[in-house]
Amino acid sequence: MKKFILGVGLSLLAGAASAQSMGVKAGLNLGTLRGEHANNYDYRPGYTAGITARHGFNELIGIQTEVLYTSKGSRYTFNTNDIETEDRLRLNYLDIPVLLHLQVSGLFFELGPQASFLVKAKRIREVSRANTTTTTETDITDDPYPIDFGYAAGLGYRAPSGIGLGLRYNGGLKNIDDEGAYEGRERRNTSFQLTLSYVPGF
């Protein structure tokens, strides 16, 4: 699976090299899980970073492709007999969105599908009782389904200098528990992203 992800990333990098404009972006990712078995999950802060490239049909309309390493997941807290337990799910993906990009006077809108490839997954449990906290980390990379599909929609502003600020929503269309220890549960990735980017000559 890791070789496949590496191959996909290298192929996209090669394609991005021929783009009319190419740059970098990074920012905050607030992720959680939605679905029938994720009703009480909270947002978990993470990050996203990578490259972005645009192939323009004209000055207004283009196709934007990206290769982003994104830390997603969720947070769940509950109390039992004065014992507080916090479960954090950390899911690191390689996100590949392909977006229709519209830009007018610096203001831009984007919408399109996204494929995500799981790189690493970890469950972190903190149990607090009195003045003592015990932390346990478990590698669960083999539990979530390795490929996720969804969509991305966003808006933002890009200055003439090439610096841009964007807000994006990512919605999962596939349950992450289609295989593994939690097979059968209905849980899908969802997140908000706030990013800064620099694309010279955009």
Contacts in CASP RR format, 6 or more apart in sequence:
PFRMAT RR
TARGET T0000
AUTHOR 0000-0000-0000
METHOD contacts of the structure
MODEL  1
MKKFILGVGLSLLAGAASAQSMGVKAGLNLGTLRGEHANNYDYRPGYTAG
ITARHGFNELIGIQTEVLYTSKGSRYTFNTNDIETEDRLRLNYLDIPVLL
HLQVSGLFFELGPQASFLVKAKRIREVSRANTTTTTETDITDDPYPIDFG
YAAGLGYRAPSGIGLGLRYNGGLKNIDDEGAYEGRERRNTSFQLTLSYVP
GF
1 117 0 8 1.000
1 118 0 8 1.000
1 146 0 8 1.000
2 119 0 8 1.000
4 117 0 8 1.000
5 94 0 8 1.000
5 117 0 8 1.000
5 119 0 8 1.000
8 94 0 8 1.000
8 96 0 8 1.000
8 117 0 8 1.000
9 67 0 8 1.000
9 94 0 8 1.000
9 96 0 8 1.000
12 65 0 8 1.000
12 67 0 8 1.000
12 96 0 8 1.000
13 51 0 8 1.000
13 67 0 8 1.000
15 53 0 8 1.000
15 65 0 8 1.000
16 22 0 8 1.000
16 51 0 8 1.000
16 53 0 8 1.000
16 65 0 8 1.000
16 67 0 8 1.000
19 53 0 8 1.000
19 54 0 8 1.000
19 55 0 8 1.000
19 65 0 8 1.000
20 54 0 8 1.000
20 55 0 8 1.000
20 56 0 8 1.000
21 53 0 8 1.000
21 54 0 8 1.000
21 199 0 8 1.000
21 200 0 8 1.000
21 201 0 8 1.000
21 202 0 8 1.000
22 51 0 8 1.000
22 52 0 8 1.000
22 53 0 8 1.000
22 54 0 8 1.000
22 199 0 8 1.000
23 51 0 8 1.000
23 52 0 8 1.000
23 53 0 8 1.000
23 197 0 8 1.000
23 198 0 8 1.000
23 199 0 8 1.000
23 200 0 8 1.000
24 49 0 8 1.000
24 50 0 8 1.000
24 51 0 8 1.000
24 52 0 8 1.000
24 197 0 8 1.000
24 198 0 8 1.000
25 48 0 8 1.000
25 49 0 8 1.000
25 50 0 8 1.000
25 51 0 8 1.000
25 52 0 8 1.000
25 66 0 8 1.000
25 68 0 8 1.000
25 195 0 8 1.000
25 196 0 8 1.000
25 197 0 8 1.000
25 198 0 8 1.000
26 47 0 8 1.000
26 48 0 8 1.000
26 49 0 8 1.000
26 50 0 8 1.000
26 195 0 8 1.000
26 196 0 8 1.000
26 197 0 8 1.000
27 47 0 8 1.000
27 48 0 8 1.000
27 49 0 8 1.000
27 193 0 8 1.000
27 194 0 8 1.000
27 195 0 8 1.000
27 196 0 8 1.000
28 45 0 8 1.000
28 46 0 8 1.000
28 47 0 8 1.000
28 48 0 8 1.000
28 193 0 8 1.000
28 194 0 8 1.000
28 195 0 8 1.000
29 45 0 8 1.000
29 46 0 8 1.000
29 47 0 8 1.000
29 48 0 8 1.000
29 70 0 8 1.000
29 71 0 8 1.000
29 72 0 8 1.000
29 191 0 8 1.000
29 192 0 8 1.000
29 193 0 8 1.000
30 43 0 8 1.000
30 44 0 8 1.000
30 45 0 8 1.000
30 46 0 8 1.000
30 191 0 8 1.000
30 192 0 8 1.000
30 193 0 8 1.000
31 43 0 8 1.000
31 44 0 8 1.000
31 45 0 8 1.000
31 46 0 8 1.000
31 72 0 8 1.000
31 73 0 8 1.000
31 74 0 8 1.000
31 189 0 8 1.000
31 190 0 8 1.000
31 191 0 8 1.000
31 192 0 8 1.000
32 38 0 8 1.000
32 41 0 8 1.000
32 42 0 8 1.000
32 43 0 8 1.000
32 44 0 8 1.000
32 73 0 8 1.000
32 74 0 8 1.000
32 75 0 8 1.000
32 190 0 8 1.000
32 191 0 8 1.000
33 41 0 8 1.000
33 73 0 8 1.000
33 74 0 8 1.000
33 89 0 8 1.000
33 176 0 8 1.000
33 187 0 8 1.000
33 188 0 8 1.000
33 189 0 8 1.000
33 190 0 8 1.000
34 41 0 8 1.000
34 187 0 8 1.000
34 188 0 8 1.000
34 190 0 8 1.000
35 186 0 8 1.000
35 187 0 8 1.000
35 188 0 8 1.000
36 185 0 8 1.000
36 186 0 8 1.000
37 177 0 8 1.000
37 185 0 8 1.000
37 186 0 8 1.000
37 187 0 8 1.000
38 74 0 8 1.000
38 186 0 8 1.000
38 187 0 8 1.000
38 188 0 8 1.000
40 76 0 8 1.000
40 78 0 8 1.000
41 74 0 8 1.000
41 75 0 8 1.000
41 76 0 8 1.000
42 74 0 8 1.000
42 75 0 8 1.000
42 76 0 8 1.000
42 77 0 8 1.000
43 74 0 8 1.000
43 75 0 8 1.000
43 192 0 8 1.000
44 72 0 8 1.000
44 73 0 8 1.000
44 74 0 8 1.000
44 75 0 8 1.000
44 88 0 8 1.000
44 89 0 8 1.000
44 90 0 8 1.000
46 70 0 8 1.000
46 71 0 8 1.000
46 72 0 8 1.000
47 70 0 8 1.000
47 71 0 8 1.000
48 68 0 8 1.000
48 69 0 8 1.000
48 70 0 8 1.000
48 71 0 8 1.000
48 95 0 8 1.000
48 193 0 8 1.000
48 195 0 8 1.000
49 68 0 8 1.000
49 69 0 8 1.000
50 66 0 8 1.000
50 67 0 8 1.000
50 68 0 8 1.000
50 69 0 8 1.000
51 66 0 8 1.000
51 67 0 8 1.000
52 64 0 8 1.000
52 65 0 8 1.000
52 66 0 8 1.000
52 197 0 8 1.000
52 199 0 8 1.000
53 64 0 8 1.000
53 65 0 8 1.000
53 66 0 8 1.000
54 62 0 8 1.000
54 63 0 8 1.000
54 64 0 8 1.000
54 65 0 8 1.000
54 101 0 8 1.000
54 199 0 8 1.000
54 202 0 8 1.000
55 62 0 8 1.000
55 63 0 8 1.000
55 64 0 8 1.000
55 65 0 8 1.000
56 62 0 8 1.000
56 63 0 8 1.000
56 101 0 8 1.000
57 63 0 8 1.000
59 103 0 8 1.000
60 102 0 8 1.000
60 103 0 8 1.000
60 104 0 8 1.000
61 100 0 8 1.000
61 101 0 8 1.000
61 102 0 8 1.000
62 100 0 8 1.000
62 101 0 8 1.000
62 102 0 8 1.000
63 98 0 8 1.000
63 99 0 8 1.000
63 100 0 8 1.000
63 101 0 8 1.000
64 97 0 8 1.000
64 98 0 8 1.000
64 99 0 8 1.000
64 100 0 8 1.000
64 101 0 8 1.000
64 110 0 8 1.000
65 96 0 8 1.000
65 97 0 8 1.000
65 98 0 8 1.000
65 99 0 8 1.000
66 95 0 8 1.000
66 96 0 8 1.000
66 97 0 8 1.000
66 99 0 8 1.000
67 94 0 8 1.000
67 95 0 8 1.000
67 96 0 8 1.000
68 94 0 8 1.000
68 95 0 8 1.000
68 96 0 8 1.000
68 97 0 8 1.000
69 92 0 8 1.000
69 93 0 8 1.000
69 94 0 8 1.000
69 95 0 8 1.000
69 119 0 8 1.000
70 92 0 8 1.000
70 93 0 8 1.000
70 94 0 8 1.000
70 95 0 8 1.000
70 116 0 8 1.000
70 191 0 8 1.000
70 193 0 8 1.000
71 90 0 8 1.000
71 91 0 8 1.000
71 92 0 8 1.000
72 90 0 8 1.000
72 91 0 8 1.000
72 92 0 8 1.000
72 93 0 8 1.000
72 189 0 8 1.000
72 191 0 8 1.000
73 88 0 8 1.000
73 89 0 8 1.000
73 90 0 8 1.000
73 91 0 8 1.000
73 189 0 8 1.000
73 191 0 8 1.000
74 88 0 8 1.000
74 89 0 8 1.000
75 86 0 8 1.000
75 87 0 8 1.000
75 88 0 8 1.000
75 89 0 8 1.000
76 86 0 8 1.000
76 87 0 8 1.000
76 88 0 8 1.000
76 89 0 8 1.000
77 84 0 8 1.000
77 85 0 8 1.000
77 86 0 8 1.000
77 87 0 8 1.000
78 84 0 8 1.000
78 85 0 8 1.000
79 85 0 8 1.000
82 129 0 8 1.000
83 127 0 8 1.000
83 128 0 8 1.000
83 129 0 8 1.000
84 127 0 8 1.000
84 128 0 8 1.000
84 129 0 8 1.000
85 125 0 8 1.000
85 126 0 8 1.000
85 127 0 8 1.000
85 128 0 8 1.000
86 125 0 8 1.000
86 126 0 8 1.000
86 128 0 8 1.000
87 123 0 8 1.000
87 124 0 8 1.000
87 125 0 8 1.000
88 123 0 8 1.000
88 124 0 8 1.000
88 125 0 8 1.000
88 126 0 8 1.000
89 121 0 8 1.000
89 122 0 8 1.000
89 123 0 8 1.000
89 124 0 8 1.000
90 120 0 8 1.000
90 121 0 8 1.000
90 122 0 8 1.000
90 123 0 8 1.000
90 124 0 8 1.000
91 118 0 8 1.000
91 121 0 8 1.000
91 144 0 8 1.000
91 176 0 8 1.000
91 189 0 8 1.000
92 118 0 8 1.000
92 119 0 8 1.000
92 120 0 8 1.000
92 121 0 8 1.000
93 116 0 8 1.000
93 117 0 8 1.000
93 118 0 8 1.000
93 119 0 8 1.000
93 148 0 8 1.000
94 116 0 8 1.000
94 117 0 8 1.000
94 119 0 8 1.000
95 114 0 8 1.000
95 115 0 8 1.000
95 116 0 8 1.000
95 170 0 8 1.000
96 114 0 8 1.000
96 115 0 8 1.000
96 116 0 8 1.000
96 117 0 8 1.000
97 112 0 8 1.000
97 113 0 8 1.000
97 114 0 8 1.000
97 152 0 8 1.000
98 112 0 8 1.000
98 113 0 8 1.000
98 114 0 8 1.000
99 110 0 8 1.000
99 111 0 8 1.000
99 112 0 8 1.000
99 152 0 8 1.000
100 110 0 8 1.000
100 111 0 8 1.000
100 112 0 8 1.000
101 108 0 8 1.000
101 109 0 8 1.000
101 110 0 8 1.000
102 108 0 8 1.000
102 109 0 8 1.000
102 110 0 8 1.000
103 109 0 8 1.000
103 158 0 8 1.000
106 157 0 8 1.000
106 158 0 8 1.000
106 159 0 8 1.000
107 155 0 8 1.000
107 156 0 8 1.000
107 157 0 8 1.000
108 155 0 8 1.000
108 156 0 8 1.000
108 157 0 8 1.000
108 158 0 8 1.000
109 154 0 8 1.000
109 155 0 8 1.000
109 156 0 8 1.000
110 152 0 8 1.000
110 153 0 8 1.000
110 154 0 8 1.000
110 155 0 8 1.000
110 168 0 8 1.000
111 151 0 8 1.000
111 152 0 8 1.000
111 153 0 8 1.000
111 154 0 8 1.000
112 151 0 8 1.000
112 152 0 8 1.000
112 153 0 8 1.000
113 149 0 8 1.000
113 150 0 8 1.000
113 151 0 8 1.000
113 152 0 8 1.000
114 149 0 8 1.000
114 150 0 8 1.000
114 151 0 8 1.000
114 152 0 8 1.000
114 170 0 8 1.000
115 147 0 8 1.000
115 148 0 8 1.000
115 149 0 8 1.000
115 150 0 8 1.000
116 147 0 8 1.000
116 148 0 8 1.000
116 149 0 8 1.000
116 150 0 8 1.000
116 189 0 8 1.000
117 146 0 8 1.000
117 147 0 8 1.000
117 148 0 8 1.000
118 141 0 8 1.000
118 144 0 8 1.000
118 145 0 8 1.000
118 146 0 8 1.000
118 147 0 8 1.000
118 148 0 8 1.000
120 139 0 8 1.000
120 141 0 8 1.000
121 139 0 8 1.000
121 140 0 8 1.000
121 141 0 8 1.000
121 143 0 8 1.000
121 144 0 8 1.000
122 137 0 8 1.000
122 138 0 8 1.000
122 139 0 8 1.000
122 140 0 8 1.000
122 141 0 8 1.000
123 137 0 8 1.000
123 138 0 8 1.000
123 140 0 8 1.000
124 135 0 8 1.000
124 136 0 8 1.000
124 137 0 8 1.000
124 138 0 8 1.000
125 135 0 8 1.000
125 136 0 8 1.000
125 137 0 8 1.000
125 138 0 8 1.000
126 133 0 8 1.000
126 134 0 8 1.000
126 135 0 8 1.000
127 133 0 8 1.000
127 134 0 8 1.000
127 136 0 8 1.000
128 134 0 8 1.000
140 181 0 8 1.000
142 180 0 8 1.000
143 177 0 8 1.000
143 179 0 8 1.000
143 180 0 8 1.000
143 181 0 8 1.000
143 182 0 8 1.000
144 176 0 8 1.000
144 177 0 8 1.000
144 180 0 8 1.000
145 174 0 8 1.000
145 175 0 8 1.000
145 176 0 8 1.000
145 177 0 8 1.000
145 178 0 8 1.000
145 179 0 8 1.000
145 180 0 8 1.000
147 174 0 8 1.000
148 172 0 8 1.000
148 174 0 8 1.000
148 176 0 8 1.000
148 189 0 8 1.000
149 172 0 8 1.000
149 173 0 8 1.000
149 174 0 8 1.000
150 170 0 8 1.000
150 171 0 8 1.000
150 172 0 8 1.000
150 173 0 8 1.000
150 174 0 8 1.000
151 170 0 8 1.000
151 171 0 8 1.000
151 172 0 8 1.000
151 173 0 8 1.000
152 168 0 8 1.000
152 169 0 8 1.000
152 170 0 8 1.000
152 171 0 8 1.000
153 168 0 8 1.000
153 169 0 8 1.000
154 166 0 8 1.000
154 167 0 8 1.000
154 168 0 8 1.000
154 169 0 8 1.000
155 166 0 8 1.000
155 167 0 8 1.000
156 164 0 8 1.000
156 165 0 8 1.000
156 166 0 8 1.000
156 167 0 8 1.000
157 164 0 8 1.000
157 165 0 8 1.000
157 166 0 8 1.000
158 164 0 8 1.000
158 165 0 8 1.000
158 197 0 8 1.000
158 199 0 8 1.000
158 202 0 8 1.000
162 197 0 8 1.000
162 198 0 8 1.000
162 199 0 8 1.000
162 200 0 8 1.000
162 201 0 8 1.000
162 202 0 8 1.000
163 196 0 8 1.000
163 197 0 8 1.000
163 198 0 8 1.000
164 196 0 8 1.000
164 197 0 8 1.000
164 198 0 8 1.000
164 199 0 8 1.000
165 194 0 8 1.000
165 195 0 8 1.000
165 196 0 8 1.000
165 197 0 8 1.000
166 193 0 8 1.000
166 194 0 8 1.000
166 195 0 8 1.000
166 196 0 8 1.000
166 197 0 8 1.000
167 192 0 8 1.000
167 193 0 8 1.000
167 194 0 8 1.000
168 192 0 8 1.000
168 193 0 8 1.000
168 195 0 8 1.000
169 190 0 8 1.000
169 191 0 8 1.000
169 192 0 8 1.000
169 193 0 8 1.000
170 189 0 8 1.000
170 190 0 8 1.000
170 191 0 8 1.000
170 192 0 8 1.000
170 193 0 8 1.000
171 188 0 8 1.000
171 189 0 8 1.000
171 190 0 8 1.000
171 191 0 8 1.000
172 188 0 8 1.000
172 189 0 8 1.000
172 190 0 8 1.000
173 188 0 8 1.000
174 188 0 8 1.000
175 184 0 8 1.000
175 185 0 8 1.000
175 186 0 8 1.000
175 187 0 8 1.000
175 188 0 8 1.000
176 187 0 8 1.000
176 188 0 8 1.000
176 189 0 8 1.000
177 183 0 8 1.000
177 184 0 8 1.000
177 185 0 8 1.000
177 186 0 8 1.000
177 187 0 8 1.000
178 184 0 8 1.000
END
